[in-house]
Amino acid sequence: MSDLLSRLSLEAVKFNTQTLVCLLIVWTVVLACTVHSILSLPFNRHQRWFWILFVICLPAVGVLLYLPFALTKERPAAYYRRKKKE
């Protein structure tokens, strides 16, 4: 059992250049999707700039705090209507 637990420790993790590049690519995609979502919602100009700066300046926390605002009532309804037509 201790063998298994030692494999799950963070001491064995090696952050090399390839790992960091992959993390950067994934984070860039998440950030681009979040900014696209902000721009597609009916916010006024000040609210849009606030959320974009908030998400960029507070990387993980900003995206997690924006998530409840991204879930609107109109989006699921449009999704189900589109799904129903297919």
N, C-alpha and C positions, 0 to 999 in steps of 0.2 A: 504494500500500500504506500509506503514512503517513497518507493521508486516512482510510482504514478504521480504522487504529489510533487515530487521534485521536478518532474517534466513540465508541470503546469505553472511553475514559478516564473516570475518575470526576469529572473537572473539569467535565464537561458536565452532570452530574446536578444537578438543582435540587430541593431539598427544600422544598416549599411546604406549606401547611396541608392540602390535599387528599391529598398523598402521606403525610403523617404520620397523618392520620385513617385512611386505608386500612391502613397498617402497624399501627396500634393495633387495628383491628378484626380483622385476621388474627391478631395475637398473642393477643388475647382469646379467639378461637376455639381456637387451639392450646392455650392454658392451660386452658380449660374442658374440652377433650377429655382432656388429661393428668390433670387432677384427677378427672374421671369415671372414667378408667382406674384411678387409684390407689384410689378408693373401691370399685371393683368387684372388686379382687383380695383374696385372703384374707390380708390383713395384720392384725396386731393394732393396737390404738389408737395405740400409740407409734410404730410403723412408719409408719402412715398420716400422722400429724402430721409426722413427720420428712420424709417424701417431699413432702408438700404445701408445707411451709416451704422445703425445699430447692429445689423447682421455682420457687416464687415469688421467693425471694431471689436465686437465681442464674439469671436468665431463660433464656438459650439453653443454657448449660452444664448446668443442672439437668435440662432436658428431655432433652438428649442422654445424660446419665448415667443417667436413669431408663429409657430405652428398652430396654436389655437385660433389665431386671426386668419390663417390661410384656409381654414375649414369653414366654408360658408354654406348656407342652405341651398344656394343656386347650383353649386357645382355637382353635388350628388344627384340632384334632380336631372340636370342635363346629361350626366353620365348614364343614368338609368334609361332616359328617353332614347339616347343613342344606342344603348345596348338592346333595347326593345325592338328598334327598327331593323337590326341585323338579323 
